[in-house]
Amino acid sequence: MDEINISIGEQIRSIRQAKGITINYISKKTGFTSSFISQLERGLTKGSISSIQKIANELDIKISSLFYNIEEEDHKAPSISITRKDNRRTINYPDEKTIDYLLSERKGNLEVFYTEIKQGGESGEYYSHDSEKECIIVLKGQMEISVDESKYVLNAGDTINFCSQSPHAWKNAGEDTLEVIWIITHPNY
């Protein structure tokens, strides 16, 4: 199994144990088997983006914190932030078809990503999170996104805005790499 999956699994296990949460509890809350969660924590299996999101929700953490190898912190981001192209943090997802480039500070209530999704890349099943709003701007390619029970096809130049708490799933519906800007706002704590 590759390094990213082991790292994500180790992070999940570490956070779960630090919070005193059992695998059994996560299993009951997410609907995943205890065996799957254990294998994910040990890096023996890959989780989809939606499965990792469900586990992150139950651990009360942002999914992005699992990919940064950072602790969740409770302080505001600086009022001005510049991210140079060569200094972007990257998130390589377990599906090996999706890469996020973080364009904003990791802390605060706004996350902005430039995302590349290879042909066949997808989130997996529906997921939701505690963020307030999401805005997706398609730069190149074709994206199919489902929000609640509705399905939308977006092409280059199209934008969609929706409540992050609504169940949603997405995939690259085209033959080329899909490029999008993803903006997520988080509640003020």
N, C-alpha and C positions, 0 to 999 in steps of 0.2 A: 504494500500500500504506500502511496506517496506521502511526502512530508506534510503537505497542506492538510490532508485528512487526519493524520496523526495529531497535528497541532490543534485543529478544531476540536477533535475528540478530547484531547488532553485539557483544553480550555473548558469544555463543557463539564467534564468530570471535576476539575478543580473548583469551578464556580458552584456546581451542584453540591459538592462536599462542604465547601466553605459556608454555604447557606443551610446546611443540615437537611438537604432534600434527598430523598431516596430515589433510586432508579424506578422502583415500584410506583412511587407517587407520580413521577414524570410520565411513566407508562400509562397510568390511569387517566391523567389529564390530557395527554396527546393522542391516545389511541394506538401508539406504537408498542410493540412487544418489548418486554424487558431485555430480551436477547438482542434485538436490534439496537437499543440504546447502549447496551454494554459493548457491542461490537463497534458502534460508532465511536464511543469513548476510547476504545483501544486502537482505533485506526484500521480496523479490519473490514469495514464496509464504508461506502460513501453515502452520505445523506443528500437528498435533493435540497434545493434552496428552501422550498416550502417546509420540509421536515425540520431543517435546522431552524427556520423561523419559528415554528411551533414550539420547539424546545427552548429557544431564546425567550419567547413570550412567557413560558412557565417559569423560567429562571429570572424573569423581570429585568432583562438586559437588552440592549440594542444588538441586533444580529451582527452589525459591523464590528462590535467590540471583539467578537470571536476571531475576526480575520486580522485585526491589528495587533493582537497580543498586548493589549493595554488594559488597565484597570478602568472601570467606570469611575468618573470623577464628577463631583457636584460643584463645578464652578463655571463661570461664564467664559466664553471665548473672547479674545481681544476684539476691540471694536474694528480693527482693520487687519485683514489677513490676505497675504499674497501667496499663491502656490505656483511656483515656477514649473514649467512643463517637465523638466528633468528631475524635479523633486517630488512629483506626485507619488502618493502611496498607492499601491495596487492591491487589489483583492482578487485572487484567483479562486473561483468557486470549484467545489468538488466535481461538478459535471465536466470540467476541463474545457467547456465551451463558452464560459462567461468570465469576463475580466472587467472589474470596476477600477476606475482611476479616481481617487478622491480629489475633488477640486476645492473643497472647503476645509475649515478646521474640523478636527475630530470631536471637538467639544462644542457645546452650545445647542441651540434648537433648530439648526439648519444643516442639512447635509446635501451636497451637490456632487454628483458623480457623472463622469463620462464613461459610458459602458459599451463594450464591444461584445456582441453575442454571435458566435459562429453559427453556421447553418446547423439546424437541429437543436440548438440550445433552447432551453426552456426552464421555467421555474418549478415545474412539476405540478402537483395538485394545488388547489386554491390555498391561499394563506392570507393572513391579515396581521396588523401590528398596531401598537398604541400610538403611532405617529398621528398627526392631525391630517395633513394633506400630502398628496403626491402630485407632481407634475412631470410628465414625460414628453420630451421633444424628440421626434425622430429626425435624425440628421441624414441617415443613409439606410436604405433597405426597407423591409416591410415587417411590421410587428403585428401580431395578433394578441390582443389583450381582452380578457374577460373580467368584468367587474360585476359582482353580484351574479345575476343570471344573464347579463347582456354581453355579447361578444362584439368587438370592434376590430377593424383592420386599419392600421395606420401606415401611411407612406411618408417618404421624406418630406419634411416641412410641416407635418401634422403634429398636433399637441393634444394631450388628454390630461385632465385634472380630475381627481377623485379623492374621496375620503379614504385614508389608509386603513381604517378599521373595517371597511367593506371587504369581503372576501374577494381576492383577485388572483389571477394567474396570467402568465404571458409566455410567448414563444416567438422565435424568429420564424416568420412565415415565408421568408424569401429564400432565394438560392445563394445569396451572398451574405457576407458579414453584416449584421445589423449594428448601427451606431446610434446611440441615444444619449441625451442628457437627462438625468434623473434628479429631480429636486424633491427632497422630503423635509417637511417641517415637523418638529417635535413640540409637544406641549412645554410651556414654561414651568419649571419645577420650583 
